[in-house]
Amino acid sequence: MRHTKTGGWRLAVLCIALWAGGAGAAGWPERPVTLVVPYPPGGPTDIVARVVAQGMGGLLEQTVVVDNRSGAGGNIGAAMVARSAPDGYTLLVATTAHTINMSLFKSLEYDTRKSFAPVSLLTKGPLVVVARPNLPASTPAQLIAMAKADPGKLSFASSGNGQSTHLSAELFNAMAGTKMTHVPYRGSAPALTDVMSGQADVMFDTMLSAMPFVQAGKLKALAVTSADRSPAAPDIPTLREAGLKGYEAVAWNGLLAPAGTPDDVVQKLNKALQQVLAQPKVQQQFAAQGFAASWTTPAAFGQFVDTEIGKWSEVVKSSGATVN
């Protein structure tokens, strides 16, 4: 009889524990959710995060806040999320940099493949190749011809060593057989300023940063770096159209949770994002920045991240990119 009572008591405790664990997952979110943006306020990733946070908050019936933790090329915020409890309450708004950094930095406090659970892509958008107004080249083919005629003479600006604005141009160099000289800056703004003044010849930059200057006549756009033309600038050709078959470099944002986050929480996040990104208002807000809403399944996003890590690893290696 004593054995039966003890066994029954243990079974009851086990059932309560299992019920409590299930209820915790089923009741998520029971408190505010934080989206960590590893860059300063006001930039493209911050803008995307705030649009997403607002939409998710209504669907999840819980506050979703944006926490800017900038520094070290996006590594500080990423490491913070990697160390966070895997409960779905602290998430990372990741970017292209988090796949580049895997090969760019010798030591990281996180592994983009292993430290996170993929949730979904958020946005994808091309960079735009812009040039100083008086550059003789007005098409990608003419740019390639100029660069080949005098290797090393043409220069390209970037927002910093190892950034997508740097490595997209290095990918161009590798595929076009050119050698343009890299001039790194601390951010897009000073880099674009020097291209406009003629201190540098070209730059591969986000449409959000560069297109206002193109529209004002202070820069000229030669091409976009996506596989297809951008709906935000349909008159600008792609580099593929110029003969660089297979060339594609996109700026993207995606949502990552700490590794070990319960699958049902990941799926709930993913479903909410699918609804947010399908809203016409959200799509219009992203399109104004040159981005397209790009919901994916967690598995598809994980594969995308893995492919990006492999692609940029090759570019980092061939370019000899280093971080100061």
Secondary structure by P-SEA (a helix, b strand, c coil): caaaaaaaaaaaaaaaaaaaaaaaaaaccccbbbbbcccccccaaaaaaaaaaaaaaaaacbbbbbbbbccccaaaaaaaaaaccccccbbbbccaaaaaaccccccccccccccbbbccccbbbbbbbccccccccccaaaaaaaaaaccccbbbbccccccaaaaaaaaaaaaacbbbbbbbcccaaaaaaaaaacccccccccccccaaaaaaccccccccccccccccccccccccccccccbbbbbbbbbbccccccaaaaaaaaaaaaaaaacaaaaaaaaaaccccccccaaaaaaaaaaaaaaaaaaaaaaccccc
